[in-house]
Amino acid sequence: MSLLKNTTLVAQALRRVSTSSVRREKIQYSPLSPKVKAAQEKFQIPDGTPVHLKGGFTDQVIYRTTVLLSFVGLAMVGQLIYTMSFPKKQ
């Protein structure tokens, strides 16, 4: 019973410490630059292109290089498993 009483007292104490008064003034944010606004509009167009490819040619090159390197790595792992499974006879 005393454990339950102690936990509620701790919870009440934490609640009193963690609460703060409500901020009344509005926070002023800096306006977005025109470049950022244009980039946001470009990425929001619903054209069916994945977001990671909407950056243009550079994004496509990076994506395709990553896919190619992934397949090369997968092939090398397959080759390693094969050579370890069937060692050369001496």
C-alpha distances in whole Angstrom, upper triangle without the diagonal:
4,5,5,6,9,10,11,13,15,16,17,19,20,21,23,25,26,28,31,34,36,39,42,45,46,47,50,51,54,57,57,60,63,63,59,59,62,60,57,60,61,58,57,60,60,62,61,61,58,56,57,61,61,62,66,68,66,63,65,66,63,61,64,64,61,61,64,63,60,62,64,61,60,64,64,61,62,65,63,62,65,67,64,64,68,69,73,75,77
4,5,5,6,9,10,10,12,14,15,16,18,20,21,23,24,26,29,32,35,38,41,44,45,45,49,50,53,55,56,59,62,62,58,59,62,60,57,60,61,58,57,60,60,63,61,61,58,56,57,60,61,62,65,67,65,62,64,66,62,61,64,64,60,61,64,62,60,63,64,61,61,64,64,61,63,66,63,62,65,67,64,65,68,69,73,75,77
4,5,5,6,9,10,11,12,14,15,17,18,20,21,22,24,28,31,33,36,39,42,43,43,47,47,51,53,53,57,59,59,55,56,59,57,54,57,58,55,54,57,57,60,58,58,54,53,53,57,58,58,62,64,62,59,61,62,59,57,60,60,57,57,61,59,56,59,60,57,57,60,60,57,59,62,60,58,62,63,60,61,65,66,69,71,73
4,5,5,6,9,10,11,12,14,15,17,19,20,21,23,26,29,31,34,37,40,41,42,45,46,49,51,52,55,58,57,54,54,57,55,52,55,56,53,52,55,55,58,56,56,53,51,52,56,56,57,61,63,61,58,60,61,58,57,60,60,56,57,60,58,56,58,60,57,57,60,60,57,59,62,60,58,62,64,61,61,65,66,70,72,74
4,6,5,6,9,10,11,12,14,15,17,19,20,21,25,28,30,33,36,39,41,41,45,45,49,51,52,55,58,58,54,55,58,56,53,56,57,54,53,57,56,59,58,58,55,53,54,57,58,58,62,64,62,59,62,63,60,59,62,62,58,59,62,61,58,61,63,60,59,63,63,60,62,65,63,61,65,67,64,64,68,69,73,75,77
4,5,5,6,9,10,11,12,14,15,17,18,20,24,27,29,32,35,38,39,40,43,44,47,50,50,54,56,56,53,53,56,54,52,54,56,53,52,56,55,58,57,57,54,52,52,56,56,57,60,63,61,58,60,61,58,57,60,60,56,57,61,59,56,59,61,58,57,61,61,58,60,63,61,60,63,65,62,63,66,67,71,73,75
4,5,5,6,9,10,10,12,14,15,16,18,22,25,27,30,33,36,37,37,41,41,44,47,47,51,53,53,49,50,53,51,48,51,53,50,49,52,52,55,53,53,50,48,49,52,53,53,57,59,57,54,56,58,54,53,56,56,53,54,57,55,53,56,58,55,54,58,58,55,57,60,58,57,60,62,59,60,64,65,68,71,72
4,5,5,6,9,10,10,12,14,15,17,20,23,25,28,31,34,35,36,39,40,44,46,47,50,53,53,49,50,53,51,48,50,52,49,48,52,51,54,53,53,50,48,49,53,53,54,57,60,58,55,57,59,55,54,57,58,54,55,58,57,54,57,59,56,56,60,60,57,59,62,60,59,63,64,62,62,66,67,71,73,75
4,5,5,6,9,10,11,12,14,16,19,22,24,28,31,33,35,35,39,40,43,46,47,50,53,53,50,50,53,52,49,52,54,51,50,53,53,56,55,55,52,50,51,54,54,55,59,61,59,56,59,60,57,56,59,59,56,57,60,58,56,59,61,58,58,62,61,59,61,64,62,61,65,66,64,64,68,69,73,75,77
4,5,5,6,9,10,11,12,14,18,21,23,26,30,32,34,34,37,38,41,44,45,48,51,51,47,48,51,49,46,49,51,48,47,51,51,54,53,52,49,47,48,51,52,52,56,58,56,53,56,57,53,53,56,56,52,54,57,55,53,56,58,55,55,58,58,55,58,61,59,58,61,63,60,61,65,66,69,72,74
4,5,5,6,9,10,10,12,16,19,21,24,27,30,31,31,35,36,39,41,42,45,48,48,45,45,48,46,44,46,48,45,44,48,48,51,50,50,47,44,45,49,49,50,53,56,54,51,53,55,51,50,54,54,51,52,55,53,51,54,56,53,53,57,57,54,57,59,58,57,60,62,60,60,64,65,69,71,73
4,5,5,6,9,10,11,14,17,19,23,26,29,30,31,34,35,39,41,42,46,49,49,45,46,49,48,45,47,49,47,46,49,49,52,51,51,49,46,47,51,51,51,55,58,56,53,55,57,54,53,56,57,53,54,58,56,54,57,59,56,56,60,60,58,60,63,61,60,64,65,63,64,68,69,72,75,77
4,5,5,6,9,10,13,16,19,22,25,28,30,30,34,35,38,41,42,45,48,49,45,46,49,47,45,48,50,47,46,50,50,53,52,52,49,47,47,51,51,51,55,57,55,53,55,57,54,53,56,56,53,55,58,56,54,57,59,56,56,60,60,57,60,63,61,60,64,65,63,64,68,69,72,75,76
4,5,5,6,9,12,15,18,20,24,26,28,27,31,32,35,38,39,42,45,45,42,42,46,44,41,44,46,43,43,46,47,50,49,48,45,43,44,47,47,47,51,54,51,49,52,53,50,49,53,53,49,51,54,52,50,54,55,53,53,57,56,54,56,59,57,57,61,62,60,61,65,65,69,72,73
4,5,5,6,10,13,15,18,21,24,25,26,29,30,34,36,37,41,44,44,40,41,44,43,40,43,45,42,41,45,45,48,48,47,45,42,43,47,46,47,51,53,51,48,51,53,50,49,52,53,50,51,54,53,51,54,56,53,54,57,57,55,57,60,59,58,62,63,61,62,66,67,70,73,75
4,6,6,9,11,14,17,20,23,25,25,29,31,34,37,38,42,45,45,42,42,46,44,42,44,47,44,43,47,47,51,50,50,47,45,46,49,49,49,53,55,53,51,54,55,52,51,55,55,52,54,57,56,54,57,59,56,57,60,60,58,61,63,62,61,65,66,64,66,69,70,73,76,78
4,6,8,11,14,17,20,22,24,24,28,29,32,35,37,40,43,43,40,41,44,43,40,43,45,43,42,46,47,50,49,49,46,43,44,48,47,47,51,53,51,49,52,53,50,50,53,53,50,52,55,54,52,55,57,54,55,58,58,56,59,61,60,59,63,64,62,64,67,68,71,74,76
4,7,10,12,15,18,20,22,22,25,26,29,32,33,37,40,40,37,37,41,39,37,40,42,39,39,42,43,46,46,45,42,40,40,44,43,43,47,50,48,45,48,50,47,46,50,50,47,49,52,50,49,52,54,51,52,55,55,53,56,59,57,57,60,62,60,61,65,66,69,72,73
4,7,9,12,15,18,19,20,24,25,28,31,33,36,39,40,36,36,40,39,36,39,41,39,38,42,42,46,45,45,43,40,41,44,44,44,48,50,49,46,49,51,48,47,51,51,48,50,53,52,50,54,56,53,54,57,57,56,58,61,59,59,63,64,63,64,67,68,72,75,76
4,6,9,12,15,16,17,21,22,26,29,31,34,37,38,35,35,39,38,35,38,40,38,37,41,42,45,45,45,43,40,41,44,43,43,47,50,48,46,49,51,48,47,51,51,49,50,54,53,51,55,56,54,55,58,59,57,59,62,61,61,64,66,64,66,69,70,73,76,78
4,6,9,12,14,16,19,21,25,28,30,33,36,38,34,34,38,38,35,37,40,39,37,41,42,46,46,46,44,41,42,45,44,44,48,51,49,47,50,52,49,49,53,53,50,52,56,55,53,57,58,56,57,61,61,59,62,65,63,63,67,68,67,68,72,73,76,79,81
4,6,9,11,13,17,19,22,25,27,31,33,35,32,31,35,35,32,34,37,36,34,38,39,43,43,43,41,38,40,43,41,41,45,48,47,45,48,50,47,47,51,51,49,50,54,53,52,55,57,55,56,59,60,58,61,64,63,63,66,68,66,68,71,72,75,78,80
4,6,8,9,13,16,19,22,24,27,30,32,29,29,33,33,30,32,35,34,33,36,38,41,42,42,40,37,38,41,39,39,43,46,45,43,46,48,45,45,49,50,47,49,53,52,51,54,56,54,55,59,59,58,60,63,62,62,66,67,66,68,71,72,75,78,80
4,7,9,13,16,19,21,24,27,30,32,29,29,33,33,30,32,36,35,33,37,38,42,43,43,41,38,40,42,40,40,44,47,46,44,47,49,47,47,51,52,50,51,55,54,53,56,58,57,58,61,62,61,63,66,65,65,68,70,69,70,74,75,78,81,83
4,7,9,13,16,18,21,24,27,29,27,26,30,31,28,30,33,33,32,35,37,40,42,41,40,37,38,41,39,38,42,45,44,42,45,47,45,46,49,50,48,50,53,53,52,55,57,56,57,60,61,60,62,65,64,65,68,69,69,70,73,74,77,80,82
4,6,9,13,15,18,21,24,26,23,23,26,27,25,26,30,29,28,31,33,37,38,38,36,33,35,37,35,35,38,42,40,39,42,44,42,42,46,47,45,47,50,50,49,52,54,53,54,58,58,57,60,62,62,62,65,67,66,68,71,72,75,78,80
4,6,10,12,15,18,21,23,20,20,24,24,22,25,28,27,26,30,32,35,36,36,34,31,32,35,32,32,35,39,37,36,39,41,39,39,43,44,42,44,47,47,46,49,51,50,51,55,55,54,57,59,59,59,63,64,63,65,68,69,72,75,77
4,7,9,12,15,18,20,18,18,22,22,21,23,26,26,25,28,31,34,35,35,33,30,31,34,31,30,34,37,36,34,38,40,38,38,42,43,41,44,47,46,46,49,51,50,51,54,55,54,57,59,59,60,63,64,64,65,68,69,72,75,77
4,6,9,12,15,17,14,15,18,19,17,19,22,22,22,25,28,31,32,31,30,26,28,30,27,27,30,33,32,31,34,36,34,35,38,39,38,40,43,43,42,46,47,46,48,51,51,51,54,56,56,57,59,61,61,62,65,66,68,72,74
4,6,9,12,14,12,13,16,17,16,18,21,21,21,25,28,30,32,31,30,26,27,29,26,25,28,31,30,29,33,34,33,34,37,38,37,39,42,42,42,45,46,46,47,50,51,51,53,55,55,56,59,60,60,62,65,66,68,72,73
4,6,9,12,10,10,13,15,14,15,18,19,19,22,25,27,29,28,28,24,26,27,24,23,26,29,28,28,31,33,32,33,36,37,36,38,41,41,41,44,46,45,47,50,51,51,53,55,55,56,59,60,61,62,65,66,68,72,73
4,6,8,6,6,10,11,10,12,15,16,16,19,22,24,26,25,24,21,22,23,21,19,22,26,25,24,27,29,28,29,32,33,33,35,37,38,38,41,42,42,44,46,47,47,50,52,52,53,56,57,57,59,62,63,65,68,70
4,5,5,6,9,10,11,13,14,16,17,19,23,24,27,25,25,21,22,23,20,18,21,24,23,23,26,28,27,28,31,32,32,34,37,37,37,40,42,42,43,46,47,47,50,51,52,53,56,57,57,59,62,62,64,68,70
4,6,5,6,9,10,11,12,14,15,17,21,22,25,23,23,20,22,22,18,17,19,22,22,22,25,27,26,27,30,32,32,34,36,37,37,40,41,42,43,46,47,47,50,51,52,53,56,57,58,59,62,63,64,68,70
4,5,5,6,9,10,11,12,14,16,20,21,23,21,21,18,19,19,16,14,16,19,18,18,21,23,23,24,27,28,28,30,32,33,34,36,38,38,40,42,43,44,46,48,48,50,52,53,54,56,58,59,61,64,66
4,5,5,6,9,10,11,12,15,18,20,22,20,19,16,17,18,15,13,16,19,18,18,21,23,22,23,26,27,27,29,32,32,32,35,37,37,38,41,42,42,45,47,47,48,51,52,53,54,57,58,60,63,65
4,5,5,6,9,10,11,13,16,18,21,19,19,16,18,19,15,15,17,21,20,20,23,25,24,25,28,29,29,31,33,34,34,37,39,39,40,43,44,45,47,49,49,50,53,54,55,56,59,60,62,66,68
4,5,5,6,9,10,11,15,16,19,17,18,15,17,17,13,12,14,18,18,18,20,23,22,23,26,27,28,29,32,33,33,35,37,38,39,41,43,43,45,47,48,49,51,53,54,55,58,59,61,64,66
4,5,5,6,9,10,14,15,17,15,15,12,13,13,10,9,12,15,15,14,17,19,19,20,23,24,24,26,28,29,29,32,34,34,35,38,39,40,42,44,44,46,48,49,50,52,54,55,57,61,63
4,5,5,6,9,12,14,16,15,14,11,13,14,11,11,14,18,18,16,19,22,21,21,24,26,25,27,29,30,30,33,35,35,36,39,40,40,42,44,45,46,48,50,51,52,54,56,58,62,64
4,6,5,7,10,12,15,14,15,12,15,15,11,12,14,18,19,17,20,23,22,22,25,27,27,28,31,32,32,34,36,37,38,40,42,42,44,46,47,48,50,52,53,54,56,57,60,63,65
4,6,6,9,10,13,11,12,10,12,12,8,9,11,14,15,14,16,19,19,19,22,24,24,25,27,29,29,31,33,34,35,37,39,39,41,43,44,45,47,49,50,51,53,55,57,60,62
4,6,8,10,11,9,9,7,10,10,7,8,11,15,15,13,15,18,18,17,20,22,22,22,25,27,27,29,31,32,32,35,36,37,38,41,42,42,44,46,47,48,51,52,54,58,60
4,6,9,11,10,11,9,12,13,10,12,14,18,19,16,18,22,21,20,23,25,25,25,28,30,29,31,34,34,34,37,39,39,40,43,44,45,47,49,49,50,53,54,57,60,63
4,6,9,9,11,10,13,13,9,12,14,17,19,17,18,21,21,20,23,25,25,25,28,30,30,31,34,35,35,37,39,40,41,43,45,45,47,49,50,51,53,55,57,61,63
4,6,8,9,10,13,13,11,14,15,19,20,18,18,22,22,20,22,25,25,24,28,30,29,30,33,34,34,36,38,39,39,42,44,44,45,48,49,49,52,54,56,59,62
4,6,9,10,13,11,10,13,13,16,18,16,16,20,20,19,20,23,23,23,25,28,27,28,31,32,32,34,37,37,38,40,42,42,44,46,47,48,50,52,54,57,60
4,6,9,12,10,10,14,14,16,18,16,15,19,19,17,18,22,21,20,23,25,25,25,29,30,29,31,34,34,35,37,39,39,41,43,44,45,47,49,51,54,57
4,6,8,7,6,10,11,13,15,12,11,15,15,13,15,18,18,17,20,22,22,23,26,27,27,29,31,32,32,35,37,37,38,41,42,43,45,47,48,52,55
4,6,6,7,10,11,13,14,11,11,14,14,11,14,17,16,15,18,20,19,21,24,24,24,27,29,29,30,33,34,35,36,39,40,40,42,44,46,50,53
4,5,5,8,10,13,13,10,11,14,13,12,15,17,16,16,20,21,20,22,25,25,26,28,30,30,32,34,35,36,38,40,41,42,44,46,48,51,54
4,6,7,9,11,11,7,8,11,10,8,12,14,12,13,16,17,17,19,22,22,23,25,27,27,29,31,32,33,35,37,38,39,41,43,45,48,51
4,5,6,8,9,5,6,9,9,8,10,13,13,13,16,18,18,19,22,23,23,26,27,28,30,32,33,34,36,38,39,40,42,43,45,49,51
4,5,9,10,7,9,12,12,11,14,16,16,17,20,21,21,23,25,26,27,29,31,32,33,35,37,38,39,41,42,44,46,47,49,53,55
4,7,7,6,8,11,11,11,14,15,16,17,19,21,21,24,25,26,27,30,31,32,34,35,37,38,40,41,42,44,46,47,49,52,54
4,6,6,7,9,10,11,13,15,16,17,19,20,21,23,25,26,27,29,31,32,33,35,37,38,39,41,42,44,46,47,48,52,54
4,5,5,6,9,10,11,12,14,15,16,18,20,21,22,24,26,27,28,30,32,33,34,36,37,39,41,42,43,44,46,49,51
4,5,5,6,9,10,11,12,14,15,17,18,20,21,22,24,26,27,29,30,32,33,35,36,37,39,41,42,43,44,48,50
4,5,5,6,9,10,11,12,14,15,16,19,20,21,23,24,26,27,29,30,31,33,35,36,37,39,41,42,43,47,49
4,5,5,6,8,10,11,12,14,15,17,18,20,21,23,24,26,27,29,30,32,33,35,36,37,39,40,42,45,48
4,5,5,6,9,10,10,12,14,15,16,18,20,21,22,24,26,27,28,30,31,33,34,36,37,38,40,43,45
4,6,5,6,9,10,11,12,14,15,16,18,20,21,22,24,26,27,29,30,31,33,35,36,37,38,42,44
4,5,5,6,9,10,11,13,14,15,17,19,20,21,23,24,26,27,29,30,32,33,35,36,38,42,44
4,5,5,6,9,10,11,12,14,15,17,18,20,21,23,24,26,27,29,30,32,33,34,36,39,42
4,5,5,6,8,10,10,12,14,15,16,18,20,21,22,24,26,27,28,30,32,32,34,37,39
4,5,5,6,9,10,10,12,14,15,16,18,20,21,23,24,26,27,28,30,31,33,37,39
4,6,5,6,9,10,11,12,14,15,17,18,20,21,23,24,26,27,29,30,32,36,38
4,5,5,6,9,10,11,12,14,15,17,18,20,21,23,24,26,27,28,30,33,36
4,5,5,6,8,10,10,12,14,15,16,18,20,21,22,24,26,26,28,32,34
4,5,5,6,9,10,11,12,14,15,17,18,20,21,23,24,26,28,31,34
4,5,5,6,9,10,10,12,14,15,16,18,20,21,23,24,26,29,32
4,5,5,6,9,10,10,12,14,15,16,18,20,21,22,23,27,29
4,5,5,6,9,10,10,12,14,15,16,18,20,21,23,26,29
4,5,5,6,9,10,11,12,14,15,16,18,20,22,26,28
4,5,5,6,9,10,10,12,14,15,16,18,20,23,26
4,5,5,6,9,10,10,12,14,15,16,18,22,24
4,5,5,6,9,10,11,12,14,15,18,21,24
4,5,5,6,9,10,10,12,14,17,20,23
4,5,5,6,9,10,11,12,14,17,20
4,5,5,6,8,10,11,13,17,19
4,6,5,6,9,10,13,17,19
4,5,5,6,8,11,14,17
4,5,5,6,8,12,14
4,6,6,9,12,15
4,6,10,12,15
4,7,9,12
4,6,9
4,6
4
